[in-house]
Amino acid sequence: MSATTMATAVTLTLTTDQEQSKSFTLEPGESVLSALLRHGVAVPNSCRAGACQSCMMRATAGTPTPDSQKGLKDAQRVKGLFLACACVPTSDLTVRFADGDTASRAKGVIRRVDRLSHDVARVLIETKEPVSYFPGQFLNLVRSDGLVRSYSLASLHSPAGVAPGDDALELHVRRVRGGQMSEWLHGDDVVGETVELHGPMGDCFYVAGRPEQPILLIGTGTGLAPLYAIVRDALRHGHTGPIRLYHGARGPAGLYLIDELRALAARHTDFAYTPCVLEGPADDAAVRVGPIDQVVLADTPKLTGHRVFLCGDPTIVTALRKRVFLAGANMKDIYADAFVMRASS
């Protein structure tokens, strides 16, 4: 092999969930998918043309080619996701399969539980080691007996993993009658309990860039948790475009963080908060009454150019996704996190 060939050889390293690695030398012009298949690695694939996205992988070291990230959402690109069939690396690349997000594990201690409403609590969890995440992502909380539930993060952090002044991960937990995890987290003796955290996961978070783009956030119930984090993260990054948050509940008792969000809106002229209830009347004149989709689209019927975040009840999220798309939002700019309720939460 000539010195020139040796100098331009590209090494592809595949890391498994067991943290085992295999390295391969790519042939000139060879894609990541072709190289892995050539070496007997089973990779899901179909079209091999960058359309079906079944060969999605994650780069953990090195940079995927721009062509391999075309058509992906900003949130996917920032996490290093790329299409293996369209990636012909020009420099060394370390990858792993993207079967969901790559999750880490951390031990945490429940330090405080605050009542935000009659059935929603703010649960603050401290971890010994910093947990790196994008505000708005979710994680799995594992109790000592193995019970697992998913909760979105309402807290912020710095790039190092801990935000100045923040000493805990913040979850918003709605109490479900008879729910194994939610009843426990609302209990008087939960403070001091140790839990395990798996994550973070999910694509519902703010990505810096296009600071002038209008942002619309719509959530129901504790779907407010990730949106509360995303709003503050966007403002922290200096987002200059208008940010509009709508939070919906069946009745006024289901709303929470009203004072905090109104105070935030008072400090930032480009941010507006609108609480909504399905069933009125509401004692507060600023609370809108009616289906949340109708309230939103009455205010902004055309959503062309908007970045949209939808969180909460899965039926409402599914309907909203269709409505905001028909109102002009690009599907690449619609981020959704449907809160699927387990039989016993």
Secondary structure, DSSP 8 states (H G I E B T S, - for coil): --HHHHHH-EEEEEE-TTS-EEEEEE-TT--HHHHHHHTT-----SSSSSSS-TTEEEEEES---GGGGTT--HHHHHTTEEEGGG---SS-EEEEE-SS---EEEEEEEEEEEE-SSSEEEEEEEESS-----TT-EEEEE-TTS-EEEEEB-----TTS--TT--SEEEEEE--TT-HHHHHHTSTT-TT-EEEEEEEE-S-S--SS-TTS-EEEEEEGGGHHHHHHHHHHHHHTT--S-EEEEEEESSGGG---HHHHHHHHHH-TTEEEEEEESS---SSTTSEES-HHHHHHHH-S--TT-EEEEEE-HHHHHHHHHHHHHTT--GGGEEEEE----S--
